[in-house]
Every structure is written in C-alpha cells, then in structure tokens.
Amino acid sequence: MKRFIILILLVVSFSTTFAQQNAPVEMADTFRSSGKIYVVIATIAIIFIGLAIYLFSIDRRLKKIEKEK
C-alpha cells in the first residue's frame, strides 16, 4: 500500500512538471533581456557559499567539542 501511494505521488508530480513545459516564463525573459539575471544568480551563489562556510565552521566547532569530551 505504501509503494502504491508513493507511485501515485510520483506520477502526479511528473505530470505537473510536464504540463508546465509549454508555458513561457516572462519573468526570466525580462531578467535575461535586461541583464539582471546575473545579479540574481550572483546573489543566490553568495547566499549558498555563505551557508556552506557557516555549516563547515559549525562542523569544526562540534568536532572540537566532541574531542574534548
């Protein structure tokens, strides 16, 4: 029963993905034509890099605390 429910959810998610392929994305076209898409990509990259650095620093601190105990 659990596999059946998972299968149904996957089929529904794939059908919505395929249904949206033909719709034009006006916002992306506007950003691309004005050159602002690079600002958006740079901002997202900076956020992800910041999160990665933060997580690695937390990991180092936890390892240090675990070694002390």
N, C-alpha and C positions, 0 to 999 in steps of 0.2 A: 504494500500500500504506500509506503514511504517513497519507494522508487517511482511509483506512478505519479505521485504529487510533484516530485522533482522534475520528472519528464514533462508534465503539463506546464510547470512554471518556465522551463527552458524553452519549450515550443512557443509560449506566449511572448517571452522576451525576444526571441529571434524574429517572430512575426512583426513585432512593433519596430524592430531595427530595420527590417527590410521595407516596411511601409514608409519609412521616413527618408529613404534614399532619393526620391524624386523631388522632394521639396527643396527649393533654393534657400540658402542661408544668407539673408540680406545683411545681417549684422557683420558676418565675416567678410563679405564682399566689400562693405563700406570701410571696415578697418583696413583691409588689404589695399584698397584703392587710395586711401589717404596716408598709408604708411604707418598707421597707429598699431597695426598688428604686431610689429616688432617691439613696441613698448609693452604690450600685453604679455608677449612671450618672455621678455626680459624680466618683467615683474614676477611672473609665475616661477621662472627659473631662480630668481633671487630668494623667493619665499621657500622653495624646496631645498635650496642649498643651505639656507639658514636653519631650516628644520633638521636637516641631516647633521649639520655641525652640532646643533643643540642635543640631538639624540646621542651622538658619539661622545659628547662631553659627559652626559648623564651616565652613559655606559662605563666610561673610565672611572667616574666617581664611585659607582656601585661596585666595580671590581676592586677598587682601593679599599672600600669599606668591608667587603667580603674577606679580603686578605687579612685585615686587622683582626677579625673575629676568629 
